[in-house]
Amino acid sequence: MILCVNPNAAIDRTIVVKSFRLGQIHRPEQVIPTPGGKGCNVARGLKSLGESPVVTGWVGGFAGQFIEAGLRREGIGASFVHTDFESRTCLSILDAETKTLTEIYEKGDAVPADKVDEFEEHFRAIIGDYTAVTFSGSLPPGVPKDFYGRLLEISRAAGVPAFLDSSGEAFKIGVEVGKPQLIKPNKKEFAELFGRKIKTRADFTQAAIEISTHDQTLVVLSLGADGAIAANRSQVFRVRPPRIAIKSAVGSGDCMLAGIAYGLTHSFSLEDAVKYGVAAGTANALTVGAGIFSKEDFERVLAQVTSAH
């Protein structure tokens, strides 16, 4: 089993409309409410690949009940710490004609210090039951910036491989203190971590080698529709997906992490694991809904994924 840490849980509502215009009334063609947050998307991707994931984090109120019940309906385990406040709701408006996406994310209430401590103890108690753990997304208000770093230290002490996908100070401290086995930033997140301007593809490649060597971690740099650059110290390669007609890319980065985590916990080489990740992220873009893809789409895309050193 893989544990998916989802600190900023939400109800994700995706609304599909045609010709979205500000200030106008719209009648959606489709409304898709799902348990959300990046960790939920990772778990959904893992489930599609045949894994048995469990999601943990904080939830509260009626929205929290929806998130837990929704995950269990999907066959995904839930092991949350409960709060007194309502979990947030995030809105994504997808224009079916222009393929543009407008996103409105609630910030959410601050997590009290006692609930931060409760989660850390909960995590410490359960981490030994899992083959790996993923950490995804931003931290809610009230949660200290070194939180990922602390959880990563607990994971390492328990001998459980950890994969980190975050941003900002929480991501930087997590890498420096927690020493995850693998990180999966996008280009913006990676540039912030590196601390210097990165302009060209060659610059990104060299920076990935430097981060991998300095922080002793595997680096998979997501390039969106262009695939990924992966570095294991001085060994580096590029993975490319096939060109497809995208319906929605929401959750594709999370599905990439799901595919990589699945591969590495099933004794794949890093290259084959990244191919799995790129295929999962690409297959997700064929369907409206975060972290959702069919095994048939995944297999078809995987057969067309290429890599080069």
C-alpha positions, -999 to 999 in steps of 0.1 A, spaced: 0 0 0 11 36 -7 1 64 17 -8 97 0 -4 127 23 -30 153 13 -27 182 37 -50 206 19 -81 185 12 -110 200 -6 -141 193 -26 -131 199 -62 -160 210 -84 -153 209 -121 -179 228 -142 -179 223 -179 -195 252 -199 -194 265 -235 -182 300 -243 -174 310 -207 -178 348 -203 -173 369 -172 -205 386 -160 -228 362 -179 -252 334 -167 -240 299 -177 -258 266 -176 -232 239 -172 -231 209 -195 -215 189 -167 -207 193 -130 -182 169 -115 -177 171 -77 -148 149 -64 -127 145 -33 -98 169 -40 -64 180 -32 -33 168 -50 -29 138 -27 -64 126 -36 -55 129 -73 -23 108 -67 -44 82 -49 -69 81 -78 -41 76 -103 -26 48 -82 -60 31 -80 -63 32 -118 -29 15 -120 -40 -13 -97 -25 -1 -64 -43 1 -30 -37 37 -19 -47 54 14 -52 91 17 -44 110 49 -45 147 60 -71 168 77 -108 170 70 -138 186 87 -175 194 85 -199 182 58 -173 188 32 -149 165 51 -176 138 52 -181 141 15 -143 137 9 -140 106 31 -172 90 17 -162 98 -19 -128 83 -16 -142 51 -1 -168 49 -29 -139 49 -53 -122 21 -34 -95 44 -19 -87 42 18 -90 72 41 -71 78 74 -78 114 82 -74 136 114 -107 155 119 -110 192 126 -139 214 138 -139 236 108 -153 229 73 -129 216 46 -126 240 16 -142 238 -18 -123 246 -50 -139 255 -83 -126 248 -119 -145 262 -148 -136 244 -181 -147 260 -213 -154 231 -237 -149 252 -268 -117 271 -260 -102 244 -237 -94 272 -212 -95 266 -175 -105 291 -148 -97 280 -113 -109 295 -80 -92 279 -49 -104 286 -14 -75 292 11 -92 272 39 -91 277 76 -60 276 97 -52 242 113 -48 246 151 -14 237 166 -29 208 185 -43 193 153 -9 197 137 6 177 166 -22 151 164 -15 145 127 22 141 133 16 115 159 -10 98 137 15 97 108 42 83 131 19 55 142 8 44 107 38 50 84 53 16 90 23 -1 74 31 13 39 56 5 11 60 42 2 45 76 9 38 106 -13 36 142 -2 16 165 -25 6 201 -26 7 232 -5 3 233 33 -28 248 48 -27 280 69 -14 273 104 9 245 94 46 253 99 68 254 68 90 226 81 61 202 83 70 182 52 106 181 65 95 166 98 73 140 82 100 130 58 124 125 87 98 102 103 95 83 70 132 79 66 136 66 102 108 41 94 126 30 62 97 40 40 106 56 6 91 91 2 83 111 -29 77 149 -26 58 172 -49 52 207 -35 63 243 -38 78 273 -20 94 272 14 77 240 24 92 223 -6 127 237 -1 128 227 36 114 193 27 142 187 3 170 201 25 159 185 58 138 155 48 160 141 20 131 125 0 140 97 -23 125 116 -52 111 151 -60 87 160 -89 85 197 -93 72 216 -124 95 242 -141 83 271 -119 86 251 -86 120 238 -97 133 273 -105 123 285 -71 140 256 -55 172 261 -75 173 298 -65 186 311 -98 171 319 -132 168 290 -156 161 299 -192 170 270 -216 162 233 -216 200 227 -212 200 249 -181 171 229 -166 190 197 -173 222 209 -157 202 223 -127 185 189 -123 219 172 -121 231 197 -96 201 193 -73 201 155 -76 238 154 -67 238 180 -39 206 168 -22 211 131 -30 176 127 -44 161 116 -77 148 146 -97 119 143 -121 112 177 -136 77 179 -152 76 197 -185 38 194 -189 28 183 -224 65 179 -233 71 151 -208 98 152 -182 136 154 -175 149 130 -150 182 130 -132 199 105 -109 231 124 -100 250 127 -132 228 103 -151 200 122 -170 174 114 -196 143 129 -212 109 112 -215 84 124 -242 47 116 -245 28 113 -278 9 144 -290 -27 141 -280 -59 161 -281 -62 173 -245 -96 175 -228 -84 186 -194 -49 186 -178 -62 191 -143 -44 164 -121 -20 153 -148 10 162 -127 -4 142 -98 -10 112 -121 26 115 -132 37 112 -95 13 82 -92 29 64 -121 64 71 -109 55 59 -73 39 28 -87 69 20 -108 95 25 -81 75 4 -56 73 -24 -82 110 -26 -88 110 -7 -121 141 12 -132 139 50 -128 135 53 -166 106 28 -168 90 44 -137 92 79 -153 77 65 -185 48 51 -164 44 85 -149 44 104 -182 19 79 -196 -4 83 -166 -2 121 -167 -9 121 -204 -38 96 -202 -54 118 -175 -55 147 -200 -79 126 -222 -107 127 -196 -124 156 -178 -118 151 -140 -86 152 -119 -67 120 -115 -90 100 -138 -80 78 -166 -88 44 -181 -63 15 -181 -69 13 -219 -59 49 -225 -29 44 -202 -17 13 -221 -22 30 -254 -3 61 -244 25 41 -227 32 22 -259 40 56 -276 61 71 -248 98 75 -257 130 82 -238 164 95 -248 197 99 -229 
